[in-house]
Amino acid sequence: MNKGTRHPLLFQPLQVGSHTLRNRFVMGSMHTGLEDLNDCFERLTEFYRLRAEEGASLIVTGGISPNITGTYTGAATLNDESQIASHRKLTTSIRKHGSLICMQILHLGRYANHNQAVAPSALRSPISPVRPHAMTESEILETISDYVHCSELARRAGYHGVEINGAEGFLISLFFSPATNLRVDKWGGSLANRLRFAKQIVEGIRRQNGPDFLIIFRLSIVDFIESGMRWEEVVGIAQDLEKNGVDIFSTAIGWNESKIPTVSSLVPPAVFAGIVGAFKKQVSIPVIANHRIHHPNEAEHILQAGQADLISMSRPFLADPYFVKKTQEGRSDEINLCIACNQSCLDRAFAYSTSQDNIVSCLVNPFACHETLWTWETHPQHGKIAVVGAGPAGLVAARILAQRGFYVTLFEASPNVGGHFRLAQKIPSKFDYQKTIAYFEAELHRCGVKVITSKCPSAEDLLIYDHVFVATGVHPAKSPFVQSPDARVMSYADLLLNEPLLGNNIVVIGGGGIGMDVAEYLTCNQHLDQKTRFFKTWGIDESLKAPGALIPPQPPSSPRKVWILEKEKGLIGRGLGRTTVAHRRDLLQRNGVVVLTGVQDLMLTDRGVSFYVEGQLKELTADQVILCNGVERDSETPRLLLQDQIPFSLIGSVSGTEIRNAADSIRHAMEVAIQFKLDRKKVK
C-alpha cells in the first residue's frame, strides 16, 4: 500500500505564514514537568526529538510563564537571556528532523498556587485555594511587556514561533469572560475592553519578532462556564485577533474548572469536532482541532468534513511516539492508542508540583518522558522466562523481556489475556481499553512470546524455567455477608464477564473506583448514540446560543435504579485521579445513582439488604447485589514457588500495597523487567 493512502489529507502539506508544514499532525502542548527541573532539558529534548523524527509537523511545548506571577512555585519561566542556551539545545535538535517547534507562553492567572497570583478581578477559582489580587494598570502593562519579552527570547532560542494560551481559565481568558472580568476601567466592561489585553500582547509579539515568526493563539471557543462567553463574542475576539497578527487558532473546549468533562475517557472521541467546524467558518486562517482525537481515522474524517485544517494530538503522542509513521505506512492498527485514563499524564500535570514524582508519562507507554533513563541490556538467545498472569503488568513484562532476548512463555488462567482491562472495557467510558489489549496481543506475537491461555501452571510446569515473573494480580475481595451463598449476590467480575440478566433495582457494595465503574455500567442508557447521550447528560448547547454553551442537562433515563453503599463516610472515589473523580461522581448523580456512606452492619434480607446509617436502620429492595468491596492480592502462586524453591519476581499489583492503580502496576512491571539480570551460570 502506498504511504498515507488511507489518510490522504493528513499527509497533505499546509502553508502557514512563511512556513510549510509537511503534514497535518500537531503535537499539542502538554506540560511534562521536565520543563521545571534544571537538569532535565536533555530528557525533554529526547522526548520531543523522537516525536519530531517520527513525523509530527509542528510541536508545541508545555507552558512556559513570561514572569514569576504566572506560574506555580518553582516552575519554568523564560524571562532572562541566561535561559536561552538550554532552550536552544531543544530547538536545534527538533529543527534537524524537519519539524517546526513553537513554545507555549502560559500565565496561570488565578490557578497559580502562591500569594502573588493575579487576575483581572479578585475572584477565586472554584478549583484553587488561592484568591488572586486584581491587577493594577501598571501590572497589566508590565505583564504585556513580559509576554513580548518572553516571545523575543523564544525566537532567539530558535523557536519558530509561540503559542499564546488564551484559553481554559488561564490569565488571558479571565480578561475575555464577563464572569471573571468585573473591571470598570478600559480593561473590562465592553468586549472591546475585555479583548484589549490579548490584543496588545499579539500586536507586541508581532511587532517585536517580525512577519515570519509564527503566532498561534489558543482560544476556548466554548468555555462551559455559567454566565460565560457568548458565541458571537468568541467569534468577535477571534476575528479581531486574526487582523492583529495571529497565524493559527488552536481551539480549546471548556475551562479547567468547568463541570463538563473535556479530556477524560468520559468524553466520546472527536465529539467536539462539530463545534470546531462552526468556529472554522468564522475565520480565514488555519484552525487546529483538539480534544479526544486519538485515532487517524477520526483525524482524517475531521479534515475531510472541513472542520479543521490541523489535528492536535498531545496524549496520543505520549502513548505512541511512532503514531505518524505507523499511520503513513498504513499500520494504524499497530498504534498504541491513548485511552484517556489521565492516570500518568494529566493527574500529574495538574498536581502543580516540581517533584520528580509528578513528571508526566503514560499508562500504556511508561517510557514517555523517561526515554534517556530506561534502557536495557539484551540477552540474545539466553534464558527461559515464564510470566504467570496476562493482565497489563504481565503483558508489559513479557514484551520487554522478549525484546531483551529472553525466551518468554506467558501463562494465563482464563481464556483471554487482559486481566482487569478485559473487565474495564465493558464500562461505557472505557471501551478503548480493548484496543490496549489488542495492541499488546499483537506486540507479543511480533516479539515471539509464547502465549498459553486457560492454564494455571503448576510448580512442576514452572521448574523448567530459569526465572518466573508472577503477575497474577488481584481478585475480588471476599463477600461481606456471613450468610450462605445467595444467587442475588455476585462480584463485579461475575457481572462484567458473564453479563447476566438484571432486575430493576440493584445495590452496589463499595464506592471505590470499581464500584463507580459498575454503577456507570448499570445506569448507562446505551440506546442513544454516544454524542447525543453526552450532550444531553452534560447540558451542552449544540446550537451555541446559550452563554458558555450551557443549557439545563437532560440525562437519558437509566435502565434501572442503582444504589451505592460505602462503609466510609464522606465522598466516594477518593482514590481516583484529580482530573476525573469529580466528573465521575457527577455522572452517577445525573444517572440517578443514590449514594449512601457511613454504612454499617450490612445484612442480606428476603427483599434485599438492610444496614445502619448514623444509627438508623434502613432497608433497600434489591434484585441483585454487586460486590465491589475491594480486591485481594494473589498469595497462592508465590507460596507454591517458595515451597519448591523456584526463583521468581513479583510484578504489578500482586507485589504490594504501594501499587494504587493500573499505571503503578504497569510501571512497576516495566522497571522490574528492565532491571532483571539472570545468572548465566545457573541457566538450565
Buried (B, 14 or more C-beta within 10 A) or exposed (E): EEEBEBBEBBBBEBEBBEBEBBBBBBBBBBBBBBBBBEEBBEBBBBBBBBBBBBBBBBBBBBBBBBBBBBBBEEBBBBBEEEBBEBBBBBBBBBBEBEBBBBBBBBBBBBBBBEEBBBBBBBBEBEBBEBEBBBBEEEBBEEBBBBBBBBBBBBBEBBBBBBBBBBBBBBBBBBBBBBBBBEBEEEBBBEBEBBBBBBBBBBBBBBEBBEEEBBBBBBBBBBBBBEEBBBBEBBBBBBEBBBEBBBBBBBBBBBBBBBBBBBBBBBBBBBBBBBBBBBBBEBBEBBBBBBBBBBBBBBBBBBBEEEBBBBBBBBBBBBBBBBBBBBBBBBEBEBBBBBBBBBBBBBBBBBBBBBEEEBBBBBBBBBBBBBBEEBEBEEBEEBBBBBBBBBBBBBBBBBBBBBBBBBBBBBBBBBEEBBBBBBBBBBBBBBBBBBBBBBBBBEBBEEBEBEBEEEEBBEBEBBBEBBBBBBBBBBEBBEBBBEEEEEEBBBBBBBBBBEEEEBEEBBBBBBBBBBBBBBBBBBBBBEEBEBBBBBBBBBBBBEEBEBBBBBBEBEBBEBBBBBBBBBBEEEEBBEEBBEBBBBBBBBBBEBBBBBBBBBBEEBBBEEEBBBBBBEEEEEEBBBBBBBBBBBBEBBEEBBEBBEEEEBEBBBBBBBBEEEBEBBBBBBBBBBBBBBEBEBEEEEEE
